[in-house]
Amino acid sequence: MSVAGGLEKAVDRAAEHRCTALQIFTRNGNRWDHPPLDDDEISRWREAIGRRPLAVIVHDSYLINLASPDRELHEKSRAAFLEEARRCTQLGIPGLVFHPGAHMEAGEDAGLRRVVDALNWVDRRLDGRPLRFLIENTAGQGTTLGRSFEHIAVLLDGLRNRERAGVCLDTCHLLAAGYDFRDDAGYAAVFAEADRVFGLDAVRAFHLNDSKQNLGCRVDRHENIGKGFVGSRAFHLLMRDSRFLDVPKVLETPKAGDMDKRNLALLRRFASTPVHGNGRARP
């Protein structure tokens, strides 16, 4: 949700859409430097969220690459992520979503180690303040990490403080990375595999996005719910899955026209309608 005009405005906009969950940026996602939060901003945010309680998560800057082998970029990314984390704790927001980053031809193992080292470095500087680092699975484009459940498990297991550990599953990225959860059997198999590899109790948020491209494409292109290659059935199954009823779910779908309202209406219908039959809904 947009924070134009102030962070607290996102709460009002979420209320207009009758949302129960909200994702925001606390700073410009395409800039390194940003002024720190002042007391007035923090107060306005806390007052707004106090009036309209929502499950809130923050997405970090897209510039951050904790896996980078370039020393300057890695240190810059690490410092920026620490600032993101501190902003979350100032605002009382419990989850910070991040992409693991790209290893830039240095190798997956080396990249994952750099991410783990950076997360533990940040953890030590938060002085025990509560916050979960929510690892977002990725489509696997280029040298990006996080496309496999095994990558996620390595990162979770590497955190010295397991209370910091969490996962944000993106449905578009799942399909793009090769996980086919579009029918009943596939859905059951994919989430059983996730449970075996890293544990579904780690899932603390979802990004609900359809995909403009097909299974295993390794391309991150979001589409409106039911209009892409994920299709409606998977979203219906997910919205009715009792394991995830209380897990925040947010949209990152195209914003043209009134599509947010349409996507939300469709997901609410899925949530309130039992799943019948057995098969795949075509996009």
N, C-alpha and C positions, 0 to 999 in steps of 0.2 A: 504494500500500500504506500502511496506517495506520502512523503513527509514535507512537501512544499508548504511553506508558511510556518513551519515549526514541527518538531517531532510529535507534539500532542495532537496535531491536526490529523495524523494517521488514525488515531483512536476514534475521532469523530467520523472519519470516512468509513472505517470498518463498521461502526455502529449503523451508519446509513444502509449498509449492505447486510445487516443482521449477522455479521460474522462472529464466530466464537474464537477464532485464531487469527493472528496477525504476524506478518513478517515485515521488517523494516531495515533500511540502512540507517545507521546513526551518523554517517558521514558520507560525503560524495564518493561513490564506489569507483570512480575513475580518476581520483587524485590522491597523491601521496600525503600531502600536507593538508591539515584541517585544524582550525582553532579548537582548543579543548572545550568541553561542555562547561557552561557557567552555571552558577547556582540557580538562576532564574529558569533556565532551560530545564534543568533537572526537576525543579519544583513544579513547573507547568506539566511536565510529563507525568510525574507521580500523582498529581491532582487529577489529571484526565483519566489515567488508568485506574485510579481509585474509584472514580464515578462509574466507569464501564469496564469491569474486569474482563480481561481477555488473556488467552494463552499467547504469549508473545515470544518470538525468536528474532534474532538479528542475523543478517547475512553480512559476511565480511567483504572487504574491497576485492574486486576482481584483479587488482594489480598484484596482490600478495601471492608469492610463490615460495612456500616453505621448503619445497624440494629442490630448489635451484642449486646447481653446483657452483654458480658464480658467487664468490664470497660477498661482494658488495650487495648484490641483489638479495641474497639469503639473509644477511644481517638487517637490511632495510625492511624486508618482509617480516622478519621476526619481530622487529621493533613496532611495525605497524599493527601486527596481530596482537601484541601486548596492549597497544593503545585501544584497539577494538574491544579487547577483553575488559579492560578497565572501564571503558564507557558502559559496557553491559552491567557491570557491578554497580556503577554509579546510578544507573537507571532501575536497578532491581530486576533486570531481564535475565532469565535463567539459562538460555541456550544461545550459543554462537555457532552458526552454520559456516563451514568453510570447505573449499575444494582442496584436496591434498596437494595439488600443484603438479608441475611437469618436471621430469628429471633431466630433460634437455640432452638426451643421448648419453648421460652418465650411467644409466642402468637403473632398473627398477629397485633392486635391493639397496643401492646407495641412496636413491631418492627417498625411499621409505625411511631409512635411517635418519636422514636429514630432517624429515617431518617430525619423527618421534623426538629427536633431540630438541627441535624448536618448541614443540608443545611442552616438553618437560621444563625447558628454560622459562617459558611463559608461566607455567604453573608455579614455579618457585617464586615468582615475583608477584603473585596475586595474594600472598599472605593469608591463604586459607579462605578467601572470599568465595562464596558459592557461585559456580558457573560451570556449565558443561560445554565442552568442545564437541560440536556435532559434525562428524565426518560425513560429507555428502558424497555418495557414489557418483561416478562420472560416466560419460559415454565412452571414454577411452580414446578420444581423438588425439592424434599425434603421440607425444610421450607423456600424456597426463596419467597420473596415478589414480587409483580408486575405482577402476572399472570392474574389479572382481571382488567377491566377498572375501577372498583370501587377503587382498590388500587391506581391506577394512580390518580384518582380524589382526594383522600385523600391527596396525596403528593402535588399535584398542589395547592389545597386549603389551605394547611398548610404553604406554603411559604409566608413570610411577604411581600416580594417584588415580585409581579406577573410578573414583567419584567424579572425575573430570570427563569420563568417557561417555560418548553417545554417538548415535547415527541418525542421519537424515536421509531417507530413501527417496530418490527422484524417479518417478515412473517412466518418464521419457528416457532417462539415462539407463535404466534397467534394460529396456527393450533394445536400445542402441548398442549396449554392451553385450547383447546376446542372450539375455534371460527372457525366455518366452513364457509369460504369465497370462496370456490372453484368453485361455479357456480354463475350465475348472481343474482339469488334471495338471496343466502347466502351472497354474496359480499355486496349487497345493505343493507341487514339486519344488518350485522356486523358493517359496517361503520355508519349506522344510530344509532346503539346503542352506538358506540364510541362518536358520536356527541352529543347524549343525555346525556351521563354520564360525559364526560370531555370536549367536544368541539373540533371539528376537526381543529379549528384555532390554537390549541396548538401543532399540529403535525409539527415538524420542520425538521425531517429526517426520512428516511426509511433504514432498513437493508433488502435487498432482498435476501432471502435464501429459498430454498426448504427444505423439511424435510425428513429425512431417516425413520421416524416412523409416524404412523397415528394419526388421530384426537384424541385429549384428552390424549395422551400418557404421558404427563408431562416430556418428555425427550428431551433435547436440542442436536439434532444431525443434522447438516446442510448437505444439498445435493445440487447438481447443479440444475440450473433452469430447470424445466420441467421434472426432472428425479426422483422426489420424490413424496410424497403423497399430496403436494400442487397442483402440476400439472400446466400446461401451462396457463389454462384459467384465473386463478386468477391474474397472472402476466400481462397478456394481458389487463385485465380490469384495473389493477392498473396503468399501463403505459399510458393508454388512459384516465385516470380520470382527468378531467380538474381542479378539486380541488387541485390536487397534482403536476401539471406540473412543478411548480417552486420549489418544495421541493426536496432537495438533496437525492439521492438514491445511496447506496453503496452495494457492494457485500461482503459477508463473506463466500463464498462457498469454497469447497475443491480446492486446488491449483495445483493438479497434472497436468502435461503436459501443454497444451495450453487452459485449461478450462476457465481461465479468459476471453480470447479472444472469446471463443464460447459463454459463458454466456452473455457477453456484446453485441455480435452480435445479439443474440436472443432477448434480451431486446430492442435493437434499432429497430429491425424489428417490435416488438409489438408496440413500440411507434409511428411508421410511418404507421401502418396498422389499418384501422378501425375494430372494433369488430363486427362480424356478428354472427347471430344465437343466440341460448340461450341454454346453457348447460355447462357441465363440461368436460374439456380436461383431459383424463386419463394420468397418468404418464407412 
